[in-house]
Amino acid sequence: MNILAIGAHPDDLELMCAGTLARYAATGHKVIMCYATNGNMGHMTMPPSELAQLRMTEAKRAASTVGADFEWINLPDEWVFEDEDTRRVFVDVVRKHQPQVVITHSASDYHPDHRAVYNLVFSATFLATVPQIGGPFETLAAVPSIYCMDTLGGFAFTPEQYVDITGVFDVKAKALAEHESQVRWLQEHDGIDVLDWMRVTSEFRGLQAGCRYAEAFVLEKRWPAVPAQRQLP
């Protein structure tokens, strides 16, 4: 399958689903890690244009660590909205990669960019199948399944499916650590050790799932994209 993961910011995918993506990649599926914004607001002093370049470099390294292809939409951090132009950009990204599975944020997550990306993914995965919506890429043959990844802190999120990431936890941790500037920003701005935060979350979901480390998901239940078989690894 083609697996398209779309996160709002550089590091969101690494935090919440990189273990699952690494498992997909290790078993021969094509994985694409798509970063919607350039993260250019996440620093105390560095100019946004300089930070955007740094965040892109870090994200490329992280995707390579996971074994995934890299897609960079380059929207401005903190200013993601579901307007017509942005919706068309997301339609193009979906058509470009022809996914059977899309992983993205939960509609109830804490950050407005996360919620906006969820809405854009929900819209684009359907509209990508409509031939009269033009664009440079082939129309999608079928609406892909959407799996919403965990929220930060687990708020307003009740898992329905788990993926055991114990065997690839080191890959997940290394991919997250590639986002060095974001690790520093979260420490300085929020007082969070995000690497430890990720470990605790993975351990807790693992406790629920009966394994050492796990990631949690909810399938978006909408016609016609509810699979009869399990699609997560």
ZAKOL-194703 format. One record per residue (C-alpha): residue number from 0; residue in three letters; x, y, z. Coordinates in steps of 0.2 Angstrom, whole numbers, plus 5000, padded with zeros to 4 digits. Example, Ala and Ser with C-alpha at 12.3 -4.5 7.8 and 13.67 -1.06 7.14 Angstrom:
pt nr=0; rest=ala; c1=5062; c2=4978; c3=5039
pt nr=1; rest=ser; c1=5068; c2=4995; c3=5036
END
This chain:
pt nr=0; rest=met; c1=5000; c2=5000; c3=5000
pt nr=1; rest=asn; c1=5004; c2=5018; c3=4999
pt nr=2; rest=ile; c1=5004; c2=5026; c3=5016
pt nr=3; rest=leu; c1=5002; c2=5045; c3=5017
pt nr=4; rest=ala; c1=5005; c2=5053; c3=5034
pt nr=5; rest=ile; c1=5001; c2=5071; c3=5035
pt nr=6; rest=gly; c1=5006; c2=5081; c3=5051
pt nr=7; rest=ala; c1=5004; c2=5100; c3=5054
pt nr=8; rest=his; c1=5021; c2=5103; c3=5060
pt nr=9; rest=pro; c1=5039; c2=5096; c3=5059
pt nr=10; rest=asp; c1=5039; c2=5083; c3=5073
pt nr=11; rest=asp; c1=5020; c2=5079; c3=5075
pt nr=12; rest=leu; c1=5022; c2=5063; c3=5065
pt nr=13; rest=glu; c1=5037; c2=5058; c3=5074
pt nr=14; rest=leu; c1=5029; c2=5060; c3=5091
pt nr=15; rest=met; c1=5013; c2=5051; c3=5087
pt nr=16; rest=cys; c1=5015; c2=5038; c3=5073
pt nr=17; rest=ala; c1=5033; c2=5036; c3=5067
pt nr=18; rest=gly; c1=5034; c2=5019; c3=5075
pt nr=19; rest=thr; c1=5019; c2=5013; c3=5064
pt nr=20; rest=leu; c1=5026; c2=5021; c3=5049
pt nr=21; rest=ala; c1=5043; c2=5013; c3=5052
pt nr=22; rest=arg; c1=5034; c2=4996; c3=5053
pt nr=23; rest=tyr; c1=5025; c2=4999; c3=5037
pt nr=24; rest=ala; c1=5041; c2=5004; c3=5028
pt nr=25; rest=ala; c1=5050; c2=4989; c3=5035
pt nr=26; rest=thr; c1=5037; c2=4977; c3=5027
pt nr=27; rest=gly; c1=5038; c2=4985; c3=5010
pt nr=28; rest=his; c1=5024; c2=4997; c3=5010
pt nr=29; rest=lys; c1=5028; c2=5015; c3=5002
pt nr=30; rest=val; c1=5027; c2=5028; c3=5016
pt nr=31; rest=ile; c1=5027; c2=5047; c3=5013
pt nr=32; rest=met; c1=5029; c2=5059; c3=5028
pt nr=33; rest=cys; c1=5021; c2=5075; c3=5023
pt nr=34; rest=tyr; c1=5024; c2=5091; c3=5034
pt nr=35; rest=ala; c1=5010; c2=5104; c3=5031
pt nr=36; rest=thr; c1=5019; c2=5119; c3=5039
pt nr=37; rest=asn; c1=5037; c2=5124; c3=5039
pt nr=38; rest=gly; c1=5038; c2=5127; c3=5058
pt nr=39; rest=asn; c1=5045; c2=5144; c3=5056
pt nr=40; rest=met; c1=5037; c2=5151; c3=5072
pt nr=41; rest=gly; c1=5045; c2=5139; c3=5084
pt nr=42; rest=his; c1=5060; c2=5148; c3=5091
pt nr=43; rest=met; c1=5064; c2=5161; c3=5104
pt nr=44; rest=thr; c1=5076; c2=5172; c3=5093
pt nr=45; rest=met; c1=5080; c2=5164; c3=5076
pt nr=46; rest=pro; c1=5072; c2=5173; c3=5061
pt nr=47; rest=pro; c1=5057; c2=5163; c3=5054
pt nr=48; rest=ser; c1=5065; c2=5162; c3=5036
pt nr=49; rest=glu; c1=5080; c2=5154; c3=5043
pt nr=50; rest=leu; c1=5071; c2=5143; c3=5055
pt nr=51; rest=ala; c1=5060; c2=5136; c3=5041
pt nr=52; rest=gln; c1=5075; c2=5130; c3=5032
pt nr=53; rest=leu; c1=5082; c2=5122; c3=5047
pt nr=54; rest=arg; c1=5066; c2=5113; c3=5051
pt nr=55; rest=met; c1=5065; c2=5107; c3=5033
pt nr=56; rest=thr; c1=5082; c2=5100; c3=5035
pt nr=57; rest=glu; c1=5078; c2=5091; c3=5051
pt nr=58; rest=ala; c1=5062; c2=5084; c3=5044
pt nr=59; rest=lys; c1=5071; c2=5077; c3=5029
pt nr=60; rest=arg; c1=5083; c2=5068; c3=5041
pt nr=61; rest=ala; c1=5068; c2=5061; c3=5051
pt nr=62; rest=ala; c1=5059; c2=5054; c3=5037
pt nr=63; rest=ser; c1=5075; c2=5046; c3=5030
pt nr=64; rest=thr; c1=5077; c2=5038; c3=5048
pt nr=65; rest=val; c1=5059; c2=5031; c3=5047
pt nr=66; rest=gly; c1=5062; c2=5024; c3=5029
pt nr=67; rest=ala; c1=5049; c2=5036; c3=5022
pt nr=68; rest=asp; c1=5048; c2=5048; c3=5007
pt nr=69; rest=phe; c1=5047; c2=5067; c3=5011
pt nr=70; rest=glu; c1=5034; c2=5079; c3=5006
pt nr=71; rest=trp; c1=5035; c2=5098; c3=5012
pt nr=72; rest=ile; c1=5019; c2=5109; c3=5009
pt nr=73; rest=asn; c1=5028; c2=5124; c3=5017
pt nr=74; rest=leu; c1=5012; c2=5133; c3=5024
pt nr=75; rest=pro; c1=5016; c2=5146; c3=5037
pt nr=76; rest=asp; c1=5017; c2=5140; c3=5055
pt nr=77; rest=glu; c1=5001; c2=5145; c3=5066
pt nr=78; rest=trp; c1=4991; c2=5150; c3=5050
pt nr=79; rest=val; c1=4983; c2=5135; c3=5043
pt nr=80; rest=phe; c1=4965; c2=5137; c3=5037
pt nr=81; rest=glu; c1=4954; c2=5127; c3=5026
pt nr=82; rest=asp; c1=4951; c2=5139; c3=5012
pt nr=83; rest=glu; c1=4949; c2=5135; c3=4993
pt nr=84; rest=asp; c1=4968; c2=5137; c3=4989
pt nr=85; rest=thr; c1=4974; c2=5127; c3=5003
pt nr=86; rest=arg; c1=4961; c2=5113; c3=5000
pt nr=87; rest=arg; c1=4967; c2=5112; c3=4982
pt nr=88; rest=val; c1=4985; c2=5110; c3=4988
pt nr=89; rest=phe; c1=4980; c2=5096; c3=4999
pt nr=90; rest=val; c1=4970; c2=5088; c3=4985
pt nr=91; rest=asp; c1=4986; c2=5088; c3=4974
pt nr=92; rest=val; c1=4996; c2=5080; c3=4988
pt nr=93; rest=val; c1=4984; c2=5066; c3=4990
pt nr=94; rest=arg; c1=4983; c2=5063; c3=4971
pt nr=95; rest=lys; c1=5002; c2=5064; c3=4969
pt nr=96; rest=his; c1=5005; c2=5050; c3=4982
pt nr=97; rest=gln; c1=4989; c2=5039; c3=4978
pt nr=98; rest=pro; c1=4987; c2=5032; c3=4996
pt nr=99; rest=gln; c1=4976; c2=5018; c3=5002
pt nr=100; rest=val; c1=4979; c2=5024; c3=5020
pt nr=101; rest=val; c1=4981; c2=5042; c3=5027
pt nr=102; rest=ile; c1=4986; c2=5045; c3=5044
pt nr=103; rest=thr; c1=4983; c2=5063; c3=5052
pt nr=104; rest=his; c1=4978; c2=5072; c3=5067
pt nr=105; rest=ser; c1=4962; c2=5070; c3=5077
pt nr=106; rest=ala; c1=4949; c2=5083; c3=5075
pt nr=107; rest=ser; c1=4950; c2=5086; c3=5094
pt nr=108; rest=asp; c1=4968; c2=5089; c3=5096
pt nr=109; rest=tyr; c1=4975; c2=5104; c3=5105
pt nr=110; rest=his; c1=4983; c2=5115; c3=5092
pt nr=111; rest=pro; c1=4972; c2=5125; c3=5079
pt nr=112; rest=asp; c1=4984; c2=5120; c3=5065
pt nr=113; rest=his; c1=4981; c2=5101; c3=5070
pt nr=114; rest=arg; c1=4962; c2=5104; c3=5069
pt nr=115; rest=ala; c1=4964; c2=5113; c3=5052
pt nr=116; rest=val; c1=4975; c2=5099; c3=5045
pt nr=117; rest=tyr; c1=4962; c2=5086; c3=5050
pt nr=118; rest=asn; c1=4948; c2=5096; c3=5041
pt nr=119; rest=leu; c1=4959; c2=5098; c3=5026
pt nr=120; rest=val; c1=4963; c2=5080; c3=5025
pt nr=121; rest=phe; c1=4945; c2=5075; c3=5027
pt nr=122; rest=ser; c1=4940; c2=5086; c3=5013
pt nr=123; rest=ala; c1=4955; c2=5082; c3=5001
pt nr=124; rest=thr; c1=4954; c2=5063; c3=5002
pt nr=125; rest=phe; c1=4936; c2=5064; c3=4996
pt nr=126; rest=leu; c1=4938; c2=5078; c3=4983
pt nr=127; rest=ala; c1=4954; c2=5070; c3=4976
pt nr=128; rest=thr; c1=4942; c2=5057; c3=4968
pt nr=129; rest=val; c1=4931; c2=5070; c3=4959
pt nr=130; rest=pro; c1=4937; c2=5071; c3=4941
pt nr=131; rest=gln; c1=4930; c2=5088; c3=4937
pt nr=132; rest=ile; c1=4942; c2=5095; c3=4951
pt nr=133; rest=gly; c1=4957; c2=5099; c3=4940
pt nr=134; rest=gly; c1=4975; c2=5098; c3=4944
pt nr=135; rest=pro; c1=4992; c2=5091; c3=4939
pt nr=136; rest=phe; c1=4990; c2=5073; c3=4946
pt nr=137; rest=glu; c1=4979; c2=5058; c3=4942
pt nr=138; rest=thr; c1=4962; c2=5057; c3=4950
pt nr=139; rest=leu; c1=4962; c2=5046; c3=4965
pt nr=140; rest=ala; c1=4952; c2=5029; c3=4961
pt nr=141; rest=ala; c1=4945; c2=5027; c3=4979
pt nr=142; rest=val; c1=4943; c2=5037; c3=4995
pt nr=143; rest=pro; c1=4957; c2=5031; c3=5006
pt nr=144; rest=ser; c1=4955; c2=5026; c3=5024
pt nr=145; rest=ile; c1=4959; c2=5039; c3=5037
pt nr=146; rest=tyr; c1=4967; c2=5035; c3=5054
pt nr=147; rest=cys; c1=4968; c2=5048; c3=5067
pt nr=148; rest=met; c1=4983; c2=5047; c3=5078
pt nr=149; rest=asp; c1=4984; c2=5051; c3=5096
pt nr=150; rest=thr; c1=4982; c2=5068; c3=5103
pt nr=151; rest=leu; c1=4995; c2=5077; c3=5114
pt nr=152; rest=gly; c1=4992; c2=5071; c3=5132
pt nr=153; rest=gly; c1=4978; c2=5059; c3=5126
pt nr=154; rest=phe; c1=4964; c2=5072; c3=5129
pt nr=155; rest=ala; c1=4948; c2=5068; c3=5120
pt nr=156; rest=phe; c1=4955; c2=5053; c3=5112
pt nr=157; rest=thr; c1=4949; c2=5035; c3=5115
pt nr=158; rest=pro; c1=4960; c2=5023; c3=5105
pt nr=159; rest=glu; c1=4951; c2=5010; c3=5095
pt nr=160; rest=gln; c1=4967; c2=5001; c3=5087
pt nr=161; rest=tyr; c1=4985; c2=5000; c3=5093
pt nr=162; rest=val; c1=5001; c2=4996; c3=5085
pt nr=163; rest=asp; c1=5015; c2=4987; c3=5094
pt nr=164; rest=ile; c1=5030; c2=4998; c3=5091
pt nr=165; rest=thr; c1=5042; c2=4989; c3=5103
pt nr=166; rest=gly; c1=5053; c2=4983; c3=5089
pt nr=167; rest=val; c1=5055; c2=5000; c3=5081
pt nr=168; rest=phe; c1=5054; c2=5011; c3=5096
pt nr=169; rest=asp; c1=5073; c2=5016; c3=5094
pt nr=170; rest=val; c1=5069; c2=5021; c3=5076
pt nr=171; rest=lys; c1=5055; c2=5032; c3=5082
pt nr=172; rest=ala; c1=5066; c2=5040; c3=5096
pt nr=173; rest=lys; c1=5080; c2=5044; c3=5083
pt nr=174; rest=ala; c1=5068; c2=5051; c3=5071
pt nr=175; rest=leu; c1=5061; c2=5063; c3=5084
pt nr=176; rest=ala; c1=5078; c2=5068; c3=5090
pt nr=177; rest=glu; c1=5082; c2=5074; c3=5073
pt nr=178; rest=his; c1=5071; c2=5089; c3=5076
pt nr=179; rest=glu; c1=5084; c2=5097; c3=5087
pt nr=180; rest=ser; c1=5077; c2=5114; c3=5086
pt nr=181; rest=gln; c1=5060; c2=5109; c3=5090
pt nr=182; rest=val; c1=5066; c2=5099; c3=5105
pt nr=183; rest=arg; c1=5074; c2=5115; c3=5112
pt nr=184; rest=trp; c1=5059; c2=5126; c3=5108
pt nr=185; rest=leu; c1=5047; c2=5114; c3=5118
pt nr=186; rest=gln; c1=5059; c2=5114; c3=5132
pt nr=187; rest=glu; c1=5061; c2=5133; c3=5132
pt nr=188; rest=his; c1=5043; c2=5138; c3=5128
pt nr=189; rest=asp; c1=5033; c2=5124; c3=5137
pt nr=190; rest=gly; c1=5046; c2=5116; c3=5149
pt nr=191; rest=ile; c1=5043; c2=5099; c3=5141
pt nr=192; rest=asp; c1=5056; c2=5086; c3=5138
pt nr=193; rest=val; c1=5048; c2=5080; c3=5122
pt nr=194; rest=leu; c1=5059; c2=5064; c3=5120
pt nr=195; rest=asp; c1=5054; c2=5059; c3=5138
pt nr=196; rest=trp; c1=5036; c2=5064; c3=5135
pt nr=197; rest=met; c1=5035; c2=5053; c3=5119
pt nr=198; rest=arg; c1=5042; c2=5038; c3=5129
pt nr=199; rest=val; c1=5029; c2=5040; c3=5143
pt nr=200; rest=thr; c1=5015; c2=5041; c3=5130
pt nr=201; rest=ser; c1=5022; c2=5026; c3=5121
pt nr=202; rest=glu; c1=5023; c2=5016; c3=5137
pt nr=203; rest=phe; c1=5006; c2=5021; c3=5143
pt nr=204; rest=arg; c1=4998; c2=5015; c3=5126
pt nr=205; rest=gly; c1=5009; c2=5000; c3=5127
pt nr=206; rest=leu; c1=5002; c2=4996; c3=5144
pt nr=207; rest=gln; c1=4984; c2=4997; c3=5137
pt nr=208; rest=ala; c1=4989; c2=4986; c3=5122
pt nr=209; rest=gly; c1=4999; c2=4973; c3=5132
pt nr=210; rest=cys; c1=5016; c2=4977; c3=5125
pt nr=211; rest=arg; c1=5031; c2=4988; c3=5129
pt nr=212; rest=tyr; c1=5027; c2=5002; c3=5118
pt nr=213; rest=ala; c1=5012; c2=5006; c3=5107
pt nr=214; rest=glu; c1=5004; c2=5020; c3=5096
pt nr=215; rest=ala; c1=4985; c2=5022; c3=5096
pt nr=216; rest=phe; c1=4973; c2=5027; c3=5082
pt nr=217; rest=val; c1=4955; c2=5029; c3=5078
pt nr=218; rest=leu; c1=4948; c2=5025; c3=5061
pt nr=219; rest=glu; c1=4938; c2=5039; c3=5053
pt nr=220; rest=lys; c1=4921; c2=5030; c3=5050
pt nr=221; rest=arg; c1=4914; c2=5037; c3=5034
pt nr=222; rest=trp; c1=4907; c2=5030; c3=5018
pt nr=223; rest=pro; c1=4915; c2=5023; c3=5007
pt nr=224; rest=ala; c1=4931; c2=5021; c3=5016
pt nr=225; rest=val; c1=4929; c2=5009; c3=5031
pt nr=226; rest=pro; c1=4940; c2=4993; c3=5027
pt nr=227; rest=ala; c1=4934; c2=4975; c3=5031
pt nr=228; rest=gln; c1=4951; c2=4970; c3=5036
pt nr=229; rest=arg; c1=4964; c2=4978; c3=5047
pt nr=230; rest=gln; c1=4976; c2=4990; c3=5038
pt nr=231; rest=leu; c1=4987; c2=4995; c3=5052
pt nr=232; rest=pro; c1=5003; c2=4984; c3=5054
END
